[in-house]
Amino acid sequence: MPQENKIHLSIVIPVFNEESFLEKLFEDLIKYFNTKEIELIIVDDGSTDKSTQILNQLQKNKVYNFVFKIIRLEINSGKGKALQTGLKKSIGEYVLLQDADLELDTKDSNEMYQMIINNKDIKCIFGSRYLSGKLKKNNYFFNNLIGKINSLIFNIFFSQSLSDVHCGLKILHRSVIEKINLSINDFGIEIDIASQIVRNNFFIYEYGVSYYFRTTEEGKKITWLDGIKSFYYLIKARFLDNNRATNLSILFSSIYMAYVGSYFGMGLGNTIFIIIFFIMGLIIGINYKIIPSSFIFLFIYLGSYFGKGQGKVLAILFFFLVSLYLAKKLNKIKYINYF
């Protein structure tokens, strides 16, 4: 008979050169999570400072009740790789993902844990630095702006309403962990996690958390360049990491919508219309397969035969909106949805 798993929560924390924060982090973890039903998995991602020695000493002190595991990666491989490694070793019914830099409060981690275990319908909670009335310290406007823009783009691409897709504090049920297959090794892991959760039809709840931004001098590793790079990950997650049928639909709809856009405006205005309609086609391709998408194109084509000048534009827009409504109905038909 297999032994029953008694670990209820796995806490996975990636660490890279965090010698200044580890002892305080460990104190907080003992304060809020010090039970035998919890395992702490710290992934030492090739630290070159005193982090490795501090972790080993903390493990030897035995002043904790939780199961304490340290996984050492000899070469710094990135936050994403560290999280993937920790997730593969975790066995808890729930998994809490948390950073080691104390920008986020471990008390909030515990509040999220209590919330998810007391509501079995919730499988996933993301922390949000923008929702709460809790304490915040953030002097970096550009980083903050990039984070909000990325969240907005994510919401548009995936039809969500998240306020903070990049927050490093998350708690997931084991059923979510088993469905996702993470592949990004750097800070883009946050987009990878969120996009795969949405693709697998899990609802993401958000919980407002405190935030104490640290400076580069204090060890901050993510930069505005990582924020810019995340634009690529958003595009990859939405337009490249799809099955063949969806990719074919995206290609088809973006081409015909760009063609439709070529009939509007002149000169630079015409180019702008082509780009706008091309983007609309990408979004249509994500949400509709070939048959419903063809239906949209057919209606736009029919609309082009009505009116002249501005009247023709209005007719096309009207037929386009009607086609979206009807295509949505078609999309729900089982056999049509395969194509």
C-alpha positions in Angstrom: 0.0 0.0 0.0 1.5 3.4 -1.0 2.3 5.7 1.9 -0.1 8.7 2.2 1.4 12.0 1.3 1.2 14.2 4.5 2.7 17.3 2.9 -0.1 19.8 2.4 1.9 22.8 1.2 5.2 23.0 -0.8 6.9 26.4 -0.7 9.3 26.8 -3.6 11.8 29.7 -3.4 14.5 30.4 -6.0 17.7 32.0 -4.5 20.5 33.7 -6.3 23.0 35.8 -4.3 20.5 36.8 -1.5 22.9 36.7 1.5 21.5 39.9 3.0 17.9 38.6 3.1 18.0 34.8 3.9 18.1 34.9 7.7 15.2 37.3 7.9 13.3 35.3 5.2 13.8 32.2 7.3 12.6 33.8 10.4 9.4 34.9 8.6 8.9 31.4 7.2 9.2 29.9 10.7 6.8 32.5 12.0 4.0 31.8 9.5 4.6 28.2 8.1 6.3 26.2 10.9 4.3 22.9 10.7 5.2 19.3 9.7 2.6 19.4 6.9 4.7 21.9 5.0 7.9 21.4 2.9 10.3 24.3 2.1 12.2 23.8 -1.1 14.9 26.4 -1.7 16.6 26.2 -5.1 20.1 27.8 -4.9 20.5 29.0 -8.4 24.3 29.0 -8.6 24.9 31.6 -5.9 28.4 33.1 -5.8 28.1 35.0 -2.5 27.5 33.6 1.0 24.0 32.4 0.2 25.0 28.7 -0.1 26.8 28.7 3.3 23.9 30.5 5.0 21.4 28.1 3.7 23.4 25.1 4.8 23.8 26.6 8.3 20.0 27.3 8.5 19.3 23.8 7.5 21.7 22.4 10.2 20.2 24.5 13.0 17.0 22.4 13.1 15.0 25.2 14.7 12.1 24.5 12.3 9.3 21.9 12.1 8.7 21.9 8.3 10.6 19.7 5.9 13.6 21.7 4.6 15.2 20.8 1.3 17.9 22.6 -0.6 18.5 22.0 -4.3 21.8 23.4 -5.6 22.3 24.3 -9.2 26.0 24.7 -9.9 25.5 27.2 -12.7 23.1 30.2 -12.5 20.3 29.2 -14.9 17.6 31.8 -14.2 14.6 32.2 -12.1 12.4 30.2 -14.4 14.8 27.2 -14.4 15.0 27.3 -10.6 11.2 27.3 -10.2 10.8 24.5 -12.7 13.4 22.5 -10.7 11.6 23.1 -7.4 8.2 22.3 -8.8 9.4 18.9 -10.1 10.6 18.1 -6.6 7.5 19.3 -4.8 4.8 16.9 -3.5 2.4 19.2 -1.6 -1.3 19.4 -2.5 -0.7 23.2 -2.8 2.5 24.9 -4.1 3.4 28.4 -3.0 5.9 30.3 -5.2 7.7 33.1 -3.4 10.8 35.2 -4.0 13.7 35.4 -1.5 14.3 39.2 -1.6 11.6 40.3 0.9 10.0 42.7 -1.5 6.8 40.8 -0.7 5.6 40.1 2.8 5.5 36.4 4.0 2.5 37.3 6.1 0.6 37.9 2.8 1.8 34.5 1.6 0.2 32.9 4.7 -3.1 34.9 4.1 -3.2 33.6 0.6 -2.6 30.0 1.8 -5.4 30.3 4.4 -7.7 31.6 1.7 -7.1 28.8 -0.8 -7.4 26.0 1.7 -10.7 27.3 3.0 -12.3 27.5 -0.5 -12.0 24.3 -2.5 -13.3 26.0 -5.6 -10.2 28.2 -5.8 -7.3 26.5 -7.5 -5.0 29.5 -8.2 -4.3 32.8 -6.5 -1.9 35.5 -7.7 -0.6 38.2 -5.5 -1.1 41.7 -6.8 1.0 44.8 -5.9 -1.6 47.1 -7.3 -4.9 46.0 -5.7 -4.5 46.4 -2.0 -4.5 49.3 0.5 -1.4 47.7 2.1 2.0 49.3 2.5 4.0 49.9 -0.7 7.4 51.4 -1.5 8.2 51.8 -5.1 10.3 54.6 -6.6 11.0 53.1 -10.0 8.4 54.6 -12.4 9.6 52.9 -15.6 9.7 49.4 -14.1 6.2 50.0 -12.7 4.9 51.3 -16.1 6.3 48.3 -18.0 4.7 45.9 -15.6 1.3 47.5 -16.0 1.6 47.7 -19.8 2.5 44.0 -19.8 -0.5 43.1 -17.7 -2.7 45.1 -20.0 -1.3 43.3 -23.1 -1.7 39.9 -21.4 -5.4 40.8 -20.6 -6.1 41.7 -24.2 -4.3 38.6 -25.6 -5.9 36.2 -23.1 -9.3 37.8 -22.3 -8.4 38.2 -18.7 -8.6 41.0 -16.1 -5.4 40.7 -14.1 -3.8 43.7 -12.5 -0.3 42.3 -11.9 0.8 39.3 -14.1 4.5 39.7 -13.0 4.0 39.4 -9.2 6.3 36.7 -7.9 3.9 35.5 -5.2 1.5 32.8 -6.3 -0.2 29.7 -4.8 -1.4 26.9 -7.0 -3.3 23.7 -6.4 -1.6 20.4 -7.5 -4.2 20.0 -10.3 -2.9 23.2 -11.8 0.8 22.1 -11.5 0.0 18.9 -13.3 -1.5 20.6 -16.3 1.2 23.2 -17.0 4.5 22.5 -18.8 6.9 25.4 -18.1 9.8 26.1 -20.5 11.0 29.7 -19.9 14.2 29.9 -17.8 14.4 33.6 -17.0 12.1 36.2 -15.5 9.6 35.5 -18.4 8.5 32.5 -16.2 5.7 34.7 -14.8 4.1 35.1 -18.2 4.7 31.4 -18.9 2.9 30.4 -15.7 -0.1 32.7 -16.2 -0.6 31.9 -19.9 -0.6 28.2 -19.4 -3.0 28.4 -16.4 -5.4 30.4 -18.7 -5.0 27.9 -21.6 -6.0 25.1 -19.2 -9.2 26.9 -18.2 -8.3 27.6 -14.6 -9.6 30.9 -13.2 -6.9 33.1 -11.6 -7.9 34.9 -8.4 -5.9 37.9 -7.2 -5.1 39.0 -3.7 -3.6 42.4 -2.8 -0.2 42.3 -1.2 2.3 44.7 0.3 5.3 45.6 -1.8 8.7 47.0 -0.7 10.8 47.7 -3.8 14.6 47.3 -3.4 17.3 49.0 -5.4 20.0 47.6 -7.6 22.4 48.3 -4.8 20.3 46.2 -2.5 20.5 43.3 -5.0 17.6 44.0 -7.4 18.2 41.8 -10.4 15.3 42.4 -12.8 15.7 45.5 -14.9 13.6 47.4 -17.4 15.4 45.4 -20.2 13.7 42.3 -18.7 10.4 44.2 -19.0 11.0 44.9 -22.7 12.0 41.3 -23.2 8.7 40.2 -21.7 6.9 41.7 -24.7 8.5 38.9 -26.7 7.3 36.3 -24.2 3.8 37.8 -24.4 3.8 37.4 -28.2 5.3 33.9 -28.0 2.8 32.7 -25.4 -0.1 34.0 -27.4 0.8 33.6 -31.0 3.4 30.9 -31.2 2.7 28.4 -28.4 -0.5 27.0 -30.0 -1.6 23.9 -31.6 -1.4 23.6 -35.4 -5.1 24.3 -36.0 -4.9 27.6 -34.1 -1.7 28.7 -35.7 -3.2 28.1 -39.2 -6.3 30.1 -38.2 -4.1 32.9 -36.9 -2.2 33.0 -40.3 -5.4 32.9 -42.3 -7.3 35.6 -40.4 -4.4 38.0 -40.1 -3.9 37.8 -43.9 -7.5 38.4 -44.9 -7.9 41.2 -42.3 -4.8 42.9 -43.6 -6.3 42.6 -47.0 -9.5 44.2 -45.8 -7.5 47.0 -44.1 -5.8 47.8 -47.5 -9.1 49.2 -48.7 -9.2 52.0 -46.1 -7.3 55.3 -46.2 -4.5 56.5 -48.4 -0.7 56.8 -48.1 0.4 56.5 -44.4 -3.3 56.2 -43.4 -3.6 53.1 -45.5 -0.5 51.5 -43.9 -1.9 52.2 -40.4 -5.2 50.6 -41.3 -3.4 47.5 -42.7 -1.5 47.2 -39.4 -4.6 47.7 -37.2 -6.6 45.2 -39.2 -3.7 42.7 -39.2 -3.6 42.9 -35.4 -7.4 42.4 -35.3 -6.9 39.3 -37.5 -4.3 37.9 -35.1 -6.9 38.2 -32.3 -9.6 36.7 -34.4 -7.4 33.8 -35.2 -6.8 33.1 -31.6 -10.5 32.9 -30.7 -12.0 31.4 -33.9 -11.0 28.4 -35.9 -11.0 28.3 -39.8 -14.7 27.9 -40.4 -16.0 30.6 -38.1 -13.2 32.9 -39.2 -14.1 32.3 -42.9 -17.7 33.3 -41.9 -16.3 36.6 -40.6 -14.5 37.2 -43.9 -17.6 36.4 -45.9 -19.7 38.9 -44.0 -17.0 41.6 -44.4 -16.9 40.8 -48.2 -20.7 41.1 -48.4 -20.6 44.4 -46.5 -18.3 45.9 -49.1 -21.1 45.8 -51.6 -23.2 48.2 -49.6 -23.0 52.0 -49.8 -20.2 54.3 -51.0 -17.5 56.3 -49.2 -18.2 56.5 -45.5 -21.4 54.6 -46.0 -19.4 51.7 -47.3 -17.1 51.8 -44.3 -20.1 51.8 -41.9 -21.6 48.9 -43.8 -18.4 46.9 -43.5 -18.1 47.6 -39.8 -21.8 46.7 -39.2 -21.4 43.4 -41.1 -18.1 42.8 -39.2 -19.8 43.2 -35.8 -22.7 40.9 -36.8 -20.3 38.3 -38.1 -18.4 38.3 -34.8 -21.6 37.6 -32.9 -22.6 34.8 -35.3 -19.1 33.3 -35.4 -19.1 33.1 -31.6 -22.3 31.0 -31.9 -20.6 28.8 -34.5 -17.5 28.4 -32.4 -19.6 26.6 -29.7 -20.6 23.9 -32.1 -18.5 20.9 -31.3 -17.5 19.6 -34.8 -17.0 23.1 -36.3 -14.7 24.0 -33.4 -12.2 21.4 -34.6 -11.6 23.4 -37.8 
